[in-house]
Amino acid sequence: MKHIFNKGTSERTLLLLHGTGGDEHDLVPIADMIDPDASVLSVRGNVDENGMNRFFRRLREGVFDEEDLVFRTKELYDFIDKAATDYNVDKNQMIAVGYSNGANIAGSLLYHYDKPLQGAVLLHPMVPRRGIDLPSMTKLPVFIGAGANDPICPPEETKELYDNLEKAGASVNLYWANQGHQLTRDEITEAKAWYDHAIKGE
């Protein structure tokens, strides 16, 4: 998978996963705001949707191609494994930061694998899959940033995801911005405060 890697000064690594139409450079400034000491592994989605990069296919707006989602989730999981070895980083100290489509593939990692990440920052995510048993996520720290007026990811979707993660045992922090689907500075500020406490233990 196309990606960039920047070595940090701490043992932590931020796995950056862009939104639809983005690329591996999009979230690098956000990584610097959340944890400037962490290594950065920023990945470009392998799916091309009318010239836009995505991490998995969809049938239409808000409807995922589940077969492709499962395949692409494994593809990303295997890539993380290989990248951790190639770049000599601790996979157990890898935290996903995903926006929109990137948040959905990060959520899918949590839904399909047993604690594949140390934690996750999910910005405007949807429920990746329904009707499956989730692995145990006991005390797994997850931050969800949501827009109260998000036309793509309505509040009911966010609440369903929150409930699913909590029932699986995750420790979930949900922040509502009075915005739509776009990222806001307030969200990142809240994500950093959560990260400092939940991940760094400050």
Short mmCIF file of the C-alpha atoms (twelve columns), coordinates in Angstrom:
data_MODEL
# 
_entry.id   MODEL 
# 
loop_
_atom_site.group_PDB 
_atom_site.id 
_atom_site.type_symbol 
_atom_site.label_atom_id 
_atom_site.label_alt_id 
_atom_site.label_comp_id 
_atom_site.label_asym_id 
_atom_site.label_seq_id 
_atom_site.Cartn_x 
_atom_site.Cartn_y 
_atom_site.Cartn_z 
_atom_site.pdbx_PDB_model_num 
ATOM 1   C CA . MET A 1   0.000   0.000   0.000  1 
ATOM 2   C CA . LYS A 2   1.275   3.488   -0.808 1 
ATOM 3   C CA . HIS A 3   2.259   5.259   2.376  1 
ATOM 4   C CA . ILE A 4   4.675   7.575   4.098  1 
ATOM 5   C CA . PHE A 5   6.580   6.848   7.291  1 
ATOM 6   C CA . ASN A 6   8.170   9.438   9.542  1 
ATOM 7   C CA . LYS A 7   10.160  8.184   12.512 1 
ATOM 8   C CA . GLY A 8   9.328   9.850   15.813 1 
ATOM 9   C CA . THR A 9   11.127  10.122  19.127 1 
ATOM 10  C CA . SER A 10  8.678   8.026   21.167 1 
ATOM 11  C CA . GLU A 11  7.619   4.365   20.960 1 
ATOM 12  C CA . ARG A 12  4.137   5.368   19.783 1 
ATOM 13  C CA . THR A 13  3.025   5.319   16.139 1 
ATOM 14  C CA . LEU A 14  0.024   7.104   14.651 1 
ATOM 15  C CA . LEU A 15  -1.640  5.197   11.819 1 
ATOM 16  C CA . LEU A 16  -3.251  7.859   9.615  1 
ATOM 17  C CA . LEU A 17  -6.213  6.927   7.432  1 
ATOM 18  C CA . HIS A 18  -7.614  9.634   5.139  1 
ATOM 19  C CA . GLY A 19  -11.173 10.295  4.013  1 
ATOM 20  C CA . THR A 20  -12.652 9.736   0.541  1 
ATOM 21  C CA . GLY A 21  -10.644 11.594  -2.087 1 
ATOM 22  C CA . GLY A 22  -7.729  12.219  0.248  1 
ATOM 23  C CA . ASP A 23  -4.256  10.757  0.311  1 
ATOM 24  C CA . GLU A 24  -1.414  9.891   2.656  1 
ATOM 25  C CA . HIS A 25  -0.473  13.545  3.170  1 
ATOM 26  C CA . ASP A 26  -3.881  14.807  4.366  1 
ATOM 27  C CA . LEU A 27  -3.759  13.990  8.069  1 
ATOM 28  C CA . VAL A 28  -0.048  14.543  8.739  1 
ATOM 29  C CA . PRO A 29  -0.675  18.052  10.182 1 
ATOM 30  C CA . ILE A 30  -3.291  16.561  12.523 1 
ATOM 31  C CA . ALA A 31  -0.816  13.920  13.705 1 
ATOM 32  C CA . ASP A 32  1.572   16.714  14.623 1 
ATOM 33  C CA . MET A 33  -1.196  18.394  16.643 1 
ATOM 34  C CA . ILE A 34  -2.141  15.200  18.510 1 
ATOM 35  C CA . ASP A 35  1.308   13.719  19.206 1 
ATOM 36  C CA . PRO A 36  4.354   15.424  17.666 1 
ATOM 37  C CA . ASP A 37  6.665   12.828  19.266 1 
ATOM 38  C CA . ALA A 38  5.018   9.789   17.662 1 
ATOM 39  C CA . SER A 39  6.137   8.054   14.503 1 
ATOM 40  C CA . VAL A 40  3.693   8.490   11.624 1 
ATOM 41  C CA . LEU A 41  2.522   5.738   9.296  1 
ATOM 42  C CA . SER A 42  0.126   7.350   6.832  1 
ATOM 43  C CA . VAL A 43  -1.554  5.082   4.298  1 
ATOM 44  C CA . ARG A 44  -3.305  5.704   0.979  1 
ATOM 45  C CA . GLY A 45  -6.419  3.635   0.277  1 
ATOM 46  C CA . ASN A 46  -6.076  1.137   -2.571 1 
ATOM 47  C CA . VAL A 47  -9.537  1.664   -4.057 1 
ATOM 48  C CA . ASP A 48  -10.136 4.200   -6.832 1 
ATOM 49  C CA . GLU A 49  -13.676 5.561   -6.980 1 
ATOM 50  C CA . ASN A 50  -13.933 7.873   -9.989 1 
ATOM 51  C CA . GLY A 51  -10.454 9.206   -9.319 1 
ATOM 52  C CA . MET A 52  -10.940 9.421   -5.550 1 
ATOM 53  C CA . ASN A 53  -8.864  7.303   -3.159 1 
ATOM 54  C CA . ARG A 54  -10.829 5.122   -0.737 1 
ATOM 55  C CA . PHE A 55  -10.019 2.230   1.572  1 
ATOM 56  C CA . PHE A 56  -12.904 0.036   0.367  1 
ATOM 57  C CA . ARG A 57  -15.702 0.084   -2.181 1 
ATOM 58  C CA . ARG A 58  -19.243 1.232   -1.549 1 
ATOM 59  C CA . LEU A 59  -22.429 0.449   -3.435 1 
ATOM 60  C CA . ARG A 60  -23.707 4.003   -2.974 1 
ATOM 61  C CA . GLU A 61  -23.432 6.819   -0.427 1 
ATOM 62  C CA . GLY A 62  -23.614 5.272   3.032  1 
ATOM 63  C CA . VAL A 63  -23.892 1.664   1.785  1 
ATOM 64  C CA . PHE A 64  -20.691 -0.356  2.033  1 
ATOM 65  C CA . ASP A 65  -19.618 -3.250  -0.178 1 
ATOM 66  C CA . GLU A 66  -19.226 -5.655  2.752  1 
ATOM 67  C CA . GLU A 67  -17.268 -8.287  0.839  1 
ATOM 68  C CA . ASP A 68  -14.736 -5.683  -0.250 1 
ATOM 69  C CA . LEU A 69  -14.688 -4.144  3.242  1 
ATOM 70  C CA . VAL A 70  -13.688 -7.502  4.770  1 
ATOM 71  C CA . PHE A 71  -11.019 -8.038  2.099  1 
ATOM 72  C CA . ARG A 72  -9.590  -4.523  2.426  1 
ATOM 73  C CA . THR A 73  -9.623  -4.695  6.222  1 
ATOM 74  C CA . LYS A 74  -7.425  -7.800  6.076  1 
ATOM 75  C CA . GLU A 75  -5.239  -6.070  3.494  1 
ATOM 76  C CA . LEU A 76  -4.683  -3.170  5.899  1 
ATOM 77  C CA . TYR A 77  -4.194  -5.503  8.867  1 
ATOM 78  C CA . ASP A 78  -1.482  -7.422  6.979  1 
ATOM 79  C CA . PHE A 79  0.118   -4.180  5.825  1 
ATOM 80  C CA . ILE A 80  0.328   -2.907  9.419  1 
ATOM 81  C CA . ASP A 81  2.029   -6.144  10.448 1 
ATOM 82  C CA . LYS A 82  4.612   -5.835  7.688  1 
ATOM 83  C CA . ALA A 83  5.176   -2.100  8.241  1 
ATOM 84  C CA . ALA A 84  5.735   -2.643  11.969 1 
ATOM 85  C CA . THR A 85  8.511   -5.101  11.107 1 
ATOM 86  C CA . ASP A 86  9.965   -3.041  8.256  1 
ATOM 87  C CA . TYR A 87  10.137  0.159   10.276 1 
ATOM 88  C CA . ASN A 88  10.887  -1.478  13.621 1 
ATOM 89  C CA . VAL A 89  7.917   0.005   15.463 1 
ATOM 90  C CA . ASP A 90  5.839   -1.566  18.219 1 
ATOM 91  C CA . LYS A 91  2.499   -2.682  16.789 1 
ATOM 92  C CA . ASN A 92  1.122   -2.723  20.340 1 
ATOM 93  C CA . GLN A 93  1.700   1.029   20.538 1 
ATOM 94  C CA . MET A 94  -0.018  1.917   17.283 1 
ATOM 95  C CA . ILE A 95  -3.025  4.254   17.421 1 
ATOM 96  C CA . ALA A 96  -5.257  4.826   14.416 1 
ATOM 97  C CA . VAL A 97  -6.390  8.319   13.494 1 
ATOM 98  C CA . GLY A 98  -9.014  8.026   10.777 1 
ATOM 99  C CA . TYR A 99  -11.389 10.486  9.165  1 
ATOM 100 C CA . SER A 100 -14.644 9.479   7.416  1 
ATOM 101 C CA . ASN A 101 -13.768 6.533   5.120  1 
ATOM 102 C CA . GLY A 102 -10.489 6.157   7.025  1 
ATOM 103 C CA . ALA A 103 -12.374 6.085   10.342 1 
ATOM 104 C CA . ASN A 104 -14.612 3.376   8.891  1 
ATOM 105 C CA . ILE A 105 -11.709 1.097   7.943  1 
ATOM 106 C CA . ALA A 106 -10.148 1.729   11.377 1 
ATOM 107 C CA . GLY A 107 -13.448 0.777   12.983 1 
ATOM 108 C CA . SER A 108 -13.547 -2.315  10.782 1 
ATOM 109 C CA . LEU A 109 -10.130 -3.357  12.118 1 
ATOM 110 C CA . LEU A 110 -11.591 -3.219  15.633 1 
ATOM 111 C CA . TYR A 111 -14.682 -5.159  14.518 1 
ATOM 112 C CA . HIS A 112 -12.740 -7.978  12.843 1 
ATOM 113 C CA . TYR A 113 -9.541  -8.465  14.842 1 
ATOM 114 C CA . ASP A 114 -8.630  -8.919  18.489 1 
ATOM 115 C CA . LYS A 115 -7.169  -5.580  19.631 1 
ATOM 116 C CA . PRO A 116 -5.226  -4.811  16.439 1 
ATOM 117 C CA . LEU A 117 -4.433  -1.323  17.782 1 
ATOM 118 C CA . GLN A 118 -3.581  0.295   21.092 1 
ATOM 119 C CA . GLY A 119 -6.425  2.731   20.531 1 
ATOM 120 C CA . ALA A 120 -8.276  4.682   17.877 1 
ATOM 121 C CA . VAL A 121 -9.372  8.218   17.059 1 
ATOM 122 C CA . LEU A 122 -12.428 7.857   14.822 1 
ATOM 123 C CA . LEU A 123 -13.475 11.144  13.244 1 
ATOM 124 C CA . HIS A 124 -16.965 11.057  11.687 1 
ATOM 125 C CA . PRO A 125 -17.194 7.260   11.480 1 
ATOM 126 C CA . MET A 126 -20.114 5.027   10.559 1 
ATOM 127 C CA . VAL A 127 -20.954 1.522   11.776 1 
ATOM 128 C CA . PRO A 128 -18.654 -0.678  9.643  1 
ATOM 129 C CA . ARG A 129 -20.751 -3.848  9.793  1 
ATOM 130 C CA . ARG A 130 -23.899 -5.172  11.397 1 
ATOM 131 C CA . GLY A 131 -24.951 -8.665  12.426 1 
ATOM 132 C CA . ILE A 132 -21.511 -9.961  13.458 1 
ATOM 133 C CA . ASP A 133 -20.068 -10.824 16.865 1 
ATOM 134 C CA . LEU A 134 -17.380 -8.385  17.901 1 
ATOM 135 C CA . PRO A 135 -14.103 -9.422  19.530 1 
ATOM 136 C CA . SER A 136 -13.466 -8.432  23.121 1 
ATOM 137 C CA . MET A 137 -12.298 -4.816  23.363 1 
ATOM 138 C CA . THR A 138 -11.871 -4.695  27.141 1 
ATOM 139 C CA . LYS A 139 -10.629 -1.221  28.130 1 
ATOM 140 C CA . LEU A 140 -9.565  -0.410  24.560 1 
ATOM 141 C CA . PRO A 141 -9.488  3.413   24.382 1 
ATOM 142 C CA . VAL A 142 -11.522 4.892   21.521 1 
ATOM 143 C CA . PHE A 143 -12.319 8.528   20.754 1 
ATOM 144 C CA . ILE A 144 -15.234 9.332   18.452 1 
ATOM 145 C CA . GLY A 145 -15.566 12.809  16.980 1 
ATOM 146 C CA . ALA A 146 -18.994 13.430  15.478 1 
ATOM 147 C CA . GLY A 147 -20.942 16.269  13.901 1 
ATOM 148 C CA . ALA A 148 -24.371 16.946  15.358 1 
ATOM 149 C CA . ASN A 149 -25.514 18.049  11.882 1 
ATOM 150 C CA . ASP A 150 -23.544 15.522  9.841  1 
ATOM 151 C CA . PRO A 151 -25.597 14.655  6.713  1 
ATOM 152 C CA . ILE A 152 -23.393 11.659  5.846  1 
ATOM 153 C CA . CYS A 153 -23.156 10.162  9.330  1 
ATOM 154 C CA . PRO A 154 -26.354 10.981  11.266 1 
ATOM 155 C CA . PRO A 155 -26.334 11.039  15.089 1 
ATOM 156 C CA . GLU A 156 -28.206 7.709   15.264 1 
ATOM 157 C CA . GLU A 157 -25.335 6.043   13.402 1 
ATOM 158 C CA . THR A 158 -22.798 7.508   15.801 1 
ATOM 159 C CA . LYS A 159 -24.785 6.372   18.834 1 
ATOM 160 C CA . GLU A 160 -25.099 2.851   17.422 1 
ATOM 161 C CA . LEU A 161 -21.336 2.643   16.908 1 
ATOM 162 C CA . TYR A 162 -20.736 4.004   20.409 1 
ATOM 163 C CA . ASP A 163 -23.078 1.398   21.913 1 
ATOM 164 C CA . ASN A 164 -21.502 -1.448  19.928 1 
ATOM 165 C CA . LEU A 165 -17.981 -0.538  21.032 1 
ATOM 166 C CA . GLU A 166 -19.031 -0.079  24.656 1 
ATOM 167 C CA . LYS A 167 -20.832 -3.437  24.726 1 
ATOM 168 C CA . ALA A 168 -17.633 -5.054  23.425 1 
ATOM 169 C CA . GLY A 169 -15.813 -3.558  26.424 1 
ATOM 170 C CA . ALA A 170 -14.091 -0.550  24.851 1 
ATOM 171 C CA . SER A 171 -13.619 2.640   26.828 1 
ATOM 172 C CA . VAL A 172 -15.273 5.127   24.463 1 
ATOM 173 C CA . ASN A 173 -15.223 8.914   24.600 1 
ATOM 174 C CA . LEU A 174 -17.744 10.630  22.322 1 
ATOM 175 C CA . TYR A 175 -17.407 14.286  21.399 1 
ATOM 176 C CA . TRP A 176 -20.108 16.155  19.514 1 
ATOM 177 C CA . ALA A 177 -19.206 19.189  17.411 1 
ATOM 178 C CA . ASN A 178 -22.010 21.508  16.288 1 
ATOM 179 C CA . GLN A 179 -20.949 20.948  12.683 1 
ATOM 180 C CA . GLY A 180 -21.540 18.766  9.642  1 
ATOM 181 C CA . HIS A 181 -19.121 16.200  8.192  1 
ATOM 182 C CA . GLN A 182 -16.073 18.463  8.093  1 
ATOM 183 C CA . LEU A 183 -13.275 18.243  10.627 1 
ATOM 184 C CA . THR A 184 -13.061 21.052  13.154 1 
ATOM 185 C CA . ARG A 185 -10.238 22.455  15.219 1 
ATOM 186 C CA . ASP A 186 -12.292 21.816  18.366 1 
ATOM 187 C CA . GLU A 187 -12.518 18.111  17.521 1 
ATOM 188 C CA . ILE A 188 -8.762  17.807  17.196 1 
ATOM 189 C CA . THR A 189 -8.245  19.740  20.439 1 
ATOM 190 C CA . GLU A 190 -10.635 17.344  22.206 1 
ATOM 191 C CA . ALA A 191 -8.958  14.334  20.580 1 
ATOM 192 C CA . LYS A 192 -5.557  15.515  21.801 1 
ATOM 193 C CA . ALA A 193 -6.848  16.003  25.369 1 
ATOM 194 C CA . TRP A 194 -8.320  12.495  25.282 1 
ATOM 195 C CA . TYR A 195 -5.109  11.089  23.784 1 
ATOM 196 C CA . ASP A 196 -2.892  12.695  26.405 1 
ATOM 197 C CA . HIS A 197 -4.956  11.047  29.142 1 
ATOM 198 C CA . ALA A 198 -6.018  7.706   27.579 1 
ATOM 199 C CA . ILE A 199 -2.883  6.871   25.581 1 
ATOM 200 C CA . LYS A 200 -0.036  8.776   27.219 1 
ATOM 201 C CA . GLY A 201 -1.430  8.557   30.754 1 
ATOM 202 C CA . GLU A 202 -0.880  12.224  31.498 1 
# 
